[in-house]
Amino acid sequence: MSSDRKPLISGNWKMHLNHLEAITTVQQLSYLLSEDDYEAVEVTVHPPFTALRSVQTVLQADRIPIVLGAQNCHWESEGAYTGEVSPAMLAKLDVRYVIVGHSERRQLFGESDEIVARKLRAVLGAAMTPILCVGETLEEREEGRALDKVAGQVRAALDGLGADTVGGLVVAYEPIWAIGTGRTASAADAQEMCAHIRSLVADGWGPAAASSLRIQYGGSVKPVNAPELMAQDDIDGALVGGASLVADDFARIVNHRLYGA
Ligand code: PGA
């Protein structure tokens, strides 16, 4: 990672941990992380909606510098959308980052590039930061179409945004075949894709936007592979699923710098 971009390590809890389990997990995490960790890395957790309020309360009451994130939202700020949660509601809970376009949302819930673009704008409109997820399937990688697929997803989501806005975003590169499978992209392949994303942002939005944009890698990140992934020039953090549910594992990923590449 580059020294001028603060790494962002995010725990995507998906549909795991009820509000009581979420409280316990965030408290355990806070015991394991130090001031030095928070200085070196920005840490976010993304609980299910039902646990956001509880986690927010613990973070505030105990002054824990973990940042609250959400996993999804609707693009409207209110209205007749049964079952949905708006960006404004999340912002009111001190949520600062919202994952948009996770491959599970795209594949299982039919979210198109157009929906992802709308959600991304809605998150920005509520003064939060989107974590835009992009990534290719195994078939696309084997057919040599991974770079084009990801470039298309990035452009579809960011088209029409200004350079300053794009420079403040987070993109998470998550090869779909690596999510929850125990298969990680090699550090070299992950670096290649993250560099590709940064260079297409440089082409479209200029060098300043490209150099401040933070790019996470996601897909079976574990304590054992985090140091090598995080040591890559264009990887500025990780979006962690399974390993973020276990406080000890997530803490070891956050303080990966102590373990060396
Ligand atoms: P995983 O999930 O770490 O369990 O592979 C990553 C993600 O889906 O964000």
Residues whose N, C-alpha, C, O or C-beta is under 5 A from the ligand:
A	BS01	PGA	N12 A178 I179 G180 T181 G218 G219 S220 V221 L239 V240 G241 G242 A243
